[in-house]
Amino acid sequence: MLGSIRSSLGSLSLVVLVPLAVQAQDRAPALPDGAGRSQVESLCTGCHQTNMITASAGYTREGWAELASTMIDLSSVPEDRAAILQYLATHFPPNTRRAAKLVPGPLQISFKEWQTPKLGQRSRDPVQAADGLIWWAGQWGNVIGSIDPKTGAMTEYPLPANAMPHTVEIDRHGHVWYTGNKNATVGYLDPKTGRVTEYKMPDPAATDPHTLIFDRKGIAWFTLQNSNMVGRLDPATGAIRLVTMKTPNAKPYGIKEDASGNLWIACNGAPCLAKVDPATMELTEVKLPTPGTTVRRLDIAEDGIIWFVNSGQGKLGRYDPKSGEIKEWPSPSGPKSHPYAILVLDGAVWYNESGVRPDALVRFDPKTQTFQSWAIPSGGIHAGIIRHMRATRDGQSLLIHQSSTNRIIQVNVQRRAASR
């Protein structure tokens, strides 16, 4: 079900973006010959590499039409649109090369979808504010936006040039913070005034602020993946401190705070987790045992256990900081399933398998050590990736997204009846 749309950006039209993916275009797979290839190369690959097409699950002509409609408005060039859709349907029909292995189970869930207004923005990282609004980052569209889940009304706010926000987070004052992944900033929007304030990184080597959270004292902590750094920002002064990871190319990614106030970092480039002392910013790394391990994100349960996705090996991991014990379980869809986002909710561990199609939402019950999984919809097709997930303010539902189709999704979980 799609919410009603109200956009502050005016009418939707052809979106011209300059994402980082274009820089790697020369290494992307070649498209097969055929009528419509030139239109695909000139219009589709201006925003993403050809491997987004060649490695897809494929679609019917109707499916490609629905997917393309979330990325670019081709209504002004109907002949090109027809050629593109016919080419894609002919050369990339539905396939099962990356099929997910979905695990049945007793739990029932439902998905409520909203499609964000600006085309091709790669909506991601939804989070709910105290007033109930759900905020997201439109990374490729250089916007952040809000949804009123009661009415479905949406508003988008343009950001300073080349911010390309990677995530959003809400502070105790209701300001909406974002990481400027391309222009090396951290900034915030005051929803009451629409004013954006941004802070530049103090080190020219710190180029890509990534994931951001606030600790219990209201201090902002953030990762810088390719810069291999962790940052701390005091909103009261704007002062920023940066530290470099001990392991070269560790690529710090997800970040969470534990019950003692320590920050925990996921390493997306090396087999490690890292603990950050909030007072000194001293880093302590935990080496993970499986070769080839990379960790996109982690979450911390109420009992202090750290759950993490072993993205490189297709596993779900558990680390006990008290005992040092590490345990892993193979994800249902196998070693190439690439688990990505993760959330501990109501005692269960939720994550997605981003390397398969459809993108699978997986639930793991630590008590029974059993899995259940579902295909995540994107309108009438399955096409997207969850890159981050959070809980709603009441802790009853999940907030996820499908970035390829600009979908923000609330996952409502059937509550089990209390035992008598």
Secondary structure, 3 states (H helix, E strand, C coil): CCCCCCCCCCCCCCCCCCCHHHHHHHHCCCCCCCCCHHHHHHHHCCCCCCHHHHCCCCCCHHHHHHHHHCCCCCCCCHHHHHHHHHHHHHHCCCCCCCECCCCCCCCCEEEEEEECCCCCCCEEEEEECCCCCEEEEECCCCEEEEECCCCCCEEEEECCCCCCEEEEEECCCCCEEEEECCCCEEEEEECCCCEEEEEECCCCCCCCEEEEEECCCCCEEEEECCCCEEEEECCCCCCEEEEECCCCCCCEEEEEECCCCCEEEEECCCCEEEEECCCCCCEEEEECCCCCCCEEEEEECCCCCEEEEECCCCEEEEECCCCCCEEEEECCCCCCCCEEEEEEECCEEEEEECCCECCEEEEEECCCCEEEEEECCECCECCCCCCCCEECCCCCEEEEEEHHHCEEEEEEECCCCCCC
